[in-house]
Amino acid sequence: MTAHNYFEQVVRLLQIESEAIAQTARRLEPAAIEEAIELLADCTGKVVLVGIGKSGVIAQKIAATMTSTGTAALYLHPSDALHGGLGIVTRDDVVIALSNSGETDEVIAMLPSLKGRETKIIAVVGNLNSTLAERADIVLDASVDKEACPLNLAPTTSTTVALAIGDALAMTLMEARGWTLEDFAQNHPAGRIGKRLTLKVSDLMHGGERNPTIRAEAKWLEVITAIGRGGLGAVNVVDSAGRLVGIITDGDVRRVLEKRRGAELESLTCEGMMTRDPTIAEPELLAYDALRLMEDRPSQISVLPVVDAARLCVGLIRLHDIVRSGL
């Protein structure tokens, strides 16, 4: 088989799977979908996904997707369930059982116990005449004409369809619950979206002893010492009450010293070096918004003083700190 034929084979298999999903969308019963969504949305317990083999892998992924988008869900291996794991399932839960054949021994063996505790069962099944389909409360048709496997044996198209149905249920539930971008971020604090919506200036700023400050009347040598001591490339200038009056950066020092010579340096103080009324950030400001303050301007700045509501200088945040956080 040539490379060109490999490409054609891959495209053909993708088309088989995409068409199977399209057929599923046409085949699903509206009433069954409506009932399934209402049952899941009204669930006061958790959603328990079960499946064996490849269906088990798909069940795990659906459980993870639901959990991250506002529907508490978990995966329970049917073999574990039959040896004590069923103790985690209550009548307040909803079980979603995945099986292409609908005759998976371990899944079928769970049904009497689930029925005994009056747990509702949604079957995502490829055989509507199977035992699982007959005993489930709601049946979602996941049947396929053929697998993408050339031998029509390896679960491929069938698992893709089951996953697509699971994703569709999860996303519909997410919308039904009014799940917002902020809610999503709370469940994904380590992701970029999560960080942009949750990480604050106070989480990244240098405060306390790491917040270098200096009085406006300090001499230029004191400024250099303060910047060096803080190691942040800048020092905040404050008044006697600790309120911010300006900021001096390494760049400010270099530019001033280039223009002054000899006796002029003796009288040089912070007031002759600082940037007055600089752009500031507040502790509760989102770090992403602070990043925009630094970058969305004609001349980019690399450091911001942090002040509270009383304009007391409480810290300093650098562009480097924000970028390093992963925003």
C-alpha positions as CSV (number, residue, x, y, z in Angstrom):
1,M,0.0,0.0,0.0
2,T,1.4,3.4,-1.0
3,A,1.5,6.5,1.2
4,H,-1.3,7.9,-0.9
5,N,-3.4,4.9,-0.2
6,Y,-2.7,5.2,3.5
7,F,-4.1,8.7,3.4
8,E,-7.2,7.5,1.5
9,Q,-7.7,4.7,4.0
10,V,-7.5,7.1,7.0
11,V,-9.9,9.5,5.4
12,R,-12.4,6.7,4.6
13,L,-12.3,5.4,8.1
14,L,-12.9,8.9,9.5
15,Q,-15.8,9.3,7.2
16,I,-17.3,6.0,8.4
17,E,-17.2,7.2,12.0
18,S,-18.5,10.7,11.2
19,E,-21.4,9.3,9.2
20,A,-22.2,6.9,12.1
21,I,-22.5,9.9,14.4
22,A,-24.7,11.6,11.9
23,Q,-26.9,8.5,11.7
24,T,-27.1,8.4,15.5
25,A,-28.4,12.0,15.6
26,R,-31.1,11.0,13.2
27,R,-31.9,7.7,14.9
28,L,-32.2,8.8,18.6
29,E,-35.7,9.1,19.9
30,P,-36.6,12.7,21.0
31,A,-38.7,11.4,23.9
32,A,-35.8,9.2,25.2
33,I,-33.4,12.1,25.1
34,E,-35.8,14.5,26.8
35,E,-36.4,11.9,29.5
36,A,-32.7,11.2,30.0
37,I,-31.8,14.8,30.3
38,E,-34.6,15.5,32.8
39,L,-33.6,12.4,34.8
40,L,-30.0,13.5,35.0
41,A,-30.7,17.1,35.7
42,D,-33.0,16.2,38.6
43,C,-30.6,13.6,40.0
44,T,-30.0,14.5,43.7
45,G,-27.1,12.0,43.9
46,K,-24.4,11.3,41.4
47,V,-24.2,9.8,37.9
48,V,-22.5,6.4,37.9
49,L,-21.0,5.2,34.6
50,V,-20.4,1.5,34.0
51,G,-18.9,-0.5,31.1
52,I,-16.4,-3.3,30.4
53,G,-13.4,-3.2,28.1
54,K,-13.5,-0.4,25.5
55,S,-16.9,0.6,26.7
56,G,-15.4,1.0,30.1
57,V,-12.8,3.3,28.8
58,I,-15.5,5.4,27.1
59,A,-17.5,5.4,30.4
60,Q,-14.5,6.7,32.3
61,K,-14.1,9.6,29.8
62,I,-17.8,10.5,30.0
63,A,-17.7,10.5,33.8
64,A,-14.6,12.8,33.7
65,T,-16.4,15.2,31.3
66,M,-19.5,15.3,33.4
67,T,-17.6,15.9,36.6
68,S,-15.6,18.8,35.1
69,T,-18.7,20.5,33.7
70,G,-21.0,20.5,36.7
71,T,-22.5,17.0,36.9
72,A,-21.0,14.9,39.7
73,A,-20.1,11.6,38.1
74,L,-17.8,8.6,38.6
75,Y,-16.9,5.4,36.8
76,L,-17.6,2.0,38.5
77,H,-16.0,-1.1,37.1
78,P,-18.8,-3.8,36.9
79,S,-16.4,-6.5,38.2
80,D,-15.6,-4.3,41.2
81,A,-19.3,-3.5,41.6
82,L,-20.2,-7.2,41.9
83,H,-17.6,-7.6,44.7
84,G,-18.7,-4.8,47.0
85,G,-18.4,-1.7,44.8
86,L,-22.2,-1.5,44.4
87,G,-22.2,-0.1,47.9
88,I,-21.4,3.3,46.4
89,V,-24.6,3.3,44.4
90,T,-27.8,4.7,46.0
91,R,-31.4,5.1,44.9
92,D,-30.7,8.8,44.5
93,D,-28.1,8.1,41.8
94,V,-28.5,7.5,38.1
95,V,-26.6,4.7,36.3
96,I,-25.5,5.1,32.7
97,A,-24.6,1.6,31.4
98,L,-22.6,1.3,28.2
99,S,-22.6,-1.9,26.2
100,N,-22.6,-2.4,22.4
101,S,-24.0,-5.9,22.6
102,G,-26.3,-5.2,25.6
103,E,-25.4,-8.7,26.9
104,T,-22.1,-8.0,28.7
105,D,-22.2,-10.5,31.6
106,E,-20.9,-8.3,34.3
107,V,-23.2,-5.4,33.4
108,I,-26.2,-7.7,33.3
109,A,-25.3,-9.2,36.6
110,M,-25.5,-5.8,38.2
111,L,-29.0,-5.1,37.1
112,P,-30.9,-7.0,39.9
113,S,-29.1,-5.2,42.6
114,L,-29.6,-1.8,40.9
115,K,-33.3,-2.6,40.4
116,G,-33.5,-3.7,44.1
117,R,-32.3,-0.2,45.3
118,E,-34.6,1.5,42.8
119,T,-31.7,3.2,40.9
120,K,-32.7,4.5,37.5
121,I,-30.7,3.1,34.6
122,I,-30.0,4.7,31.2
123,A,-28.6,2.3,28.7
124,V,-26.4,3.4,25.8
125,V,-26.6,0.3,23.8
126,G,-26.0,-1.0,20.3
127,N,-28.6,-3.8,20.4
128,L,-32.2,-2.6,21.2
129,N,-33.3,-6.2,21.6
130,S,-30.8,-7.0,24.3
131,T,-31.2,-7.8,28.0
132,L,-29.8,-4.4,29.0
133,A,-32.1,-2.5,26.7
134,E,-35.1,-4.5,28.0
135,R,-34.3,-3.8,31.7
136,A,-33.2,-0.2,31.5
137,D,-35.5,2.7,32.3
138,I,-34.3,4.7,29.3
139,V,-32.6,3.4,26.2
140,L,-30.4,5.5,23.9
141,D,-29.8,3.9,20.6
142,A,-26.0,3.7,19.9
143,S,-26.2,1.0,17.2
144,V,-23.9,1.2,14.2
145,D,-24.0,-0.4,10.8
146,K,-20.4,-1.5,11.0
147,E,-17.2,-0.9,12.8
148,A,-14.4,1.1,11.2
149,C,-12.2,-1.9,11.7
150,P,-11.4,-3.6,8.4
151,L,-12.4,-6.9,10.0
152,N,-15.6,-5.4,11.5
153,L,-14.4,-6.6,14.9
154,A,-12.5,-4.0,16.9
155,P,-14.8,-1.6,18.7
156,T,-14.2,1.6,16.8
157,T,-17.3,3.2,15.3
158,S,-19.4,1.9,18.2
159,T,-17.2,3.4,20.9
160,T,-17.0,6.7,18.9
161,V,-20.8,6.9,18.8
162,A,-21.1,6.0,22.5
163,L,-18.6,8.7,23.4
164,A,-20.4,11.3,21.2
165,I,-23.7,10.5,23.0
166,G,-22.0,10.9,26.3
167,D,-20.4,14.2,25.4
168,A,-23.8,15.4,24.1
169,L,-25.5,14.5,27.3
170,A,-22.8,16.2,29.4
171,M,-22.9,19.4,27.3
172,T,-26.7,19.6,27.3
173,L,-26.6,19.2,31.1
174,M,-24.0,21.9,31.4
175,E,-26.2,24.3,29.5
176,A,-29.4,23.2,31.4
177,R,-27.7,24.0,34.7
178,G,-26.6,27.4,33.4
179,W,-22.9,26.5,33.8
180,T,-20.8,29.5,33.1
181,L,-17.2,30.2,32.0
182,E,-16.5,31.2,35.6
183,D,-17.9,27.9,36.9
184,F,-15.8,26.0,34.4
185,A,-12.7,27.9,35.6
186,Q,-13.4,26.9,39.2
187,N,-13.1,23.3,38.2
188,H,-10.0,23.9,36.0
189,P,-7.8,26.1,38.2
190,A,-4.6,24.8,36.6
191,G,-5.7,25.4,33.0
192,R,-5.1,28.6,31.2
193,I,-8.8,29.5,31.2
194,G,-9.1,28.7,34.9
195,K,-6.0,30.8,35.7
196,R,-7.3,33.8,33.7
197,L,-10.6,33.8,35.7
198,T,-9.3,32.9,39.1
199,L,-5.7,34.0,39.6
200,K,-5.4,37.4,41.2
201,V,-2.7,40.0,41.6
202,S,-2.5,39.1,45.3
203,D,-1.5,35.5,44.4
204,L,1.5,36.7,42.4
205,M,2.6,40.0,43.8
206,H,5.7,40.6,46.0
207,G,4.5,42.0,49.3
208,G,5.6,42.4,52.8
209,E,9.4,42.3,53.1
210,R,9.6,41.5,49.4
211,N,7.9,44.8,48.6
212,P,10.7,47.4,48.2
213,T,9.7,50.9,49.1
214,I,11.6,54.2,49.5
215,R,10.7,57.7,50.6
216,A,10.5,60.5,48.0
217,E,13.3,62.5,49.7
218,A,15.8,59.6,49.5
219,K,19.0,60.1,47.5
220,W,19.8,58.3,44.3
221,L,22.3,56.0,45.9
222,E,19.6,54.8,48.3
223,V,17.4,54.1,45.3
224,I,20.0,51.9,43.7
225,T,20.5,50.1,47.0
226,A,16.7,49.6,47.4
227,I,16.3,48.2,43.9
228,G,19.2,45.9,44.4
229,R,17.9,44.7,47.7
230,G,14.5,43.9,46.4
231,G,15.8,42.2,43.3
232,L,12.7,43.1,41.3
233,G,14.1,45.7,39.0
234,A,12.0,48.5,40.6
235,V,11.1,50.3,43.9
236,N,7.9,51.9,44.9
237,V,8.1,55.5,46.2
238,V,5.8,56.2,49.2
239,D,5.0,59.1,51.5
240,S,5.3,59.1,55.3
241,A,1.9,57.3,55.6
242,G,2.9,54.5,53.1
243,R,0.8,55.8,50.3
244,L,2.2,55.4,46.8
245,V,3.5,58.6,45.1
246,G,5.6,57.0,42.3
247,I,7.8,54.2,41.1
248,I,11.4,54.0,39.9
249,T,12.6,51.2,37.7
250,D,16.1,50.2,36.6
251,G,15.4,51.9,33.3
252,D,14.5,55.1,35.1
253,V,17.8,55.1,37.0
254,R,19.8,54.5,33.8
255,R,18.1,57.3,31.9
256,V,18.5,59.9,34.7
257,L,22.2,59.0,35.3
258,E,23.0,59.3,31.6
259,K,21.8,62.9,31.7
260,R,23.3,64.1,35.0
261,R,27.0,64.6,35.8
262,G,29.1,65.5,38.9
263,A,27.5,68.0,41.2
264,E,24.1,67.4,39.8
265,L,24.1,63.9,41.3
266,E,24.6,65.2,44.8
267,S,21.2,66.8,44.9
268,L,19.4,64.0,43.0
269,T,16.5,62.4,45.0
270,C,13.7,60.0,44.2
271,E,11.5,63.0,43.1
272,G,13.8,63.7,40.3
273,M,13.8,60.0,39.1
274,M,10.4,58.6,39.7
275,T,7.4,58.2,37.5
276,R,4.6,60.0,39.2
277,D,1.0,58.6,39.4
278,P,2.0,55.3,37.6
279,T,-0.4,52.7,36.4
280,I,-1.4,50.6,39.3
281,A,-3.0,47.3,40.2
282,E,-5.2,46.4,43.1
283,P,-4.7,43.1,45.0
284,E,-8.1,41.7,43.9
285,L,-7.5,42.5,40.2
286,L,-7.3,39.4,38.1
287,A,-3.7,38.7,37.1
288,Y,-4.8,38.5,33.5
289,D,-6.2,42.0,33.6
290,A,-3.0,43.2,35.1
291,L,-1.2,41.6,32.2
292,R,-3.4,43.5,29.8
293,L,-2.6,46.8,31.6
294,M,1.0,46.2,31.0
295,E,0.8,45.1,27.4
296,D,-2.2,46.8,25.8
297,R,-0.5,50.2,25.6
298,P,1.7,52.1,23.2
299,S,4.8,51.4,25.3
300,Q,4.8,48.2,27.3
301,I,5.6,48.3,31.0
302,S,7.1,45.4,33.0
303,V,6.1,46.2,36.6
304,L,3.1,47.6,38.4
305,P,2.8,48.9,42.0
306,V,0.0,47.2,43.9
307,V,-2.1,49.5,46.2
308,D,-5.2,49.0,48.3
309,A,-8.3,51.0,48.4
310,A,-6.6,53.7,50.6
311,R,-3.7,53.8,48.1
312,L,-1.4,52.3,50.6
313,C,1.4,50.5,48.7
314,V,1.1,46.8,49.5
315,G,3.2,45.2,46.8
316,L,4.7,45.1,43.4
317,I,3.9,42.7,40.5
318,R,6.1,42.1,37.4
319,L,5.2,41.0,33.9
320,H,7.6,38.2,34.4
321,D,5.6,36.9,37.4
322,I,2.4,36.8,35.4
323,V,3.9,35.1,32.4
324,R,5.7,32.5,34.5
325,S,2.3,31.6,36.1
326,G,1.2,30.2,32.7
327,L,-1.3,32.9,31.7
